Amino acid sequence: MEEFILGVDEAGRGPLAGPVAVGVVAVPLGFDVLKEFPGVKDSKQLSAQKRELIFADVEHRASRGDLQFVVRFSSNTFIDKHGIVQAVQTASWSGIRELSPPSRGIVMLDGLLRAPKTYTQRTVVHGDALVPVIALASILAKVTRDRTMEQLARHYPEYGFEQHKGYGTQAHYRALRRHGLCEIHRRTYCKIKGRVA
């Protein structure tokens, strides 16, 4: 019998630097995400301040045992070696397996994500906008990844990671031309005018 609903979404598929993050959140059947977390929607549609407030509330609820969540990463080196699809799958499967055995949950996933075949699952295109538990997972992934990029910015101040979080902005490309690649860049992503930066 299904006892949990798991929401799964990723953040950081497209940046030139840093890891990809996958958020997985497990709530009991009947848990009303919109009622318990007013304002939850796709993380990209929320301000950073609102995402942080929701994240703090999720942490508080988790500490009380109302729900469970994890955020798993795949590194830039893993992405370069195995590709982004495998990187996202590895992180998501790790989080899903940690939170629920196959017999106890249904997994709701965004976009092209898949759970292990032993799980009851449903993939929803634009799920982060349509399914509240997936939206909640998207917020957890985004906040955790953004915080990580802000920490990494202190080690690589010349790139401005605290501003663009590793995405391919004009400022980031200028920094790449000036300084080249650093240890956290995805080399397979960093092409400038037909060559690797």
C-alpha positions, 0 to 999 in steps of 0.5 A, a space after each residue: 500500500 502506498 504510504 508516501 508521495 515523493 516529489 522529485 526535481 532538479 536544479 542546475 542542469 544548464 550552468 557552465 559550472 558547479 554540480 547539478 542538484 536533485 531535491 526529493 521530498 516525501 510527504 504522507 498521503 493526504 498531506 496538503 502541500 499548498 495548505 501547509 506551505 502557502 505560496 509554493 510554486 515552481 522555484 523559478 517563479 519565486 524570489 530568492 527570499 521566498 524560496 529561503 522562507 519555504 526552505 526554512 519551513 521545510 527544515 522545521 517540519 522535517 525536524 518535527 517528523 512531518 515530512 522528510 527530504 534530501 538534496 543530492 548532488 552530482 559533481 561537475 566532474 561526474 557530469 563531464 564523465 557521464 553526461 547530465 542525464 546520468 548525473 541527474 539520474 544518479 542523484 535522484 535515485 540516491 535520494 529516492 531510495 533513501 527516503 522510501 522503499 519501493 512498496 511504500 511510495 508513489 514518486 512524482 517527477 518533473 519533466 524527463 526524470 525517472 525513478 528506479 523501475 521498482 517504484 510506482 511513478 508518474 512523470 509530469 511535464 512542467 510538474 514543478 508548475 503543476 504538482 505542488 510536491 514537485 514544486 516543493 522539491 524544486 525549491 529544495 534543490 534550487 536553494 541548496 544549489 544556490 547556497 553551494 555556489 555562493 560558498 564556492 564563490 569565496 574560493 573563486 571570486 574572479 568568476 562571480 558565482 554568487 551572482 549567476 550561480 554558474 549559468 552562462 551569463 555575459 559576465 560569466 563568459 567574460 570571466 572565462 575569457 579572462 581567467 580560463 576554467 577553474 576546477 568546478 567548471 563543466 569542461 564539456 559545457 564551456 565552449 566559447 566561439 567553437 573552442 573550450 574556454 
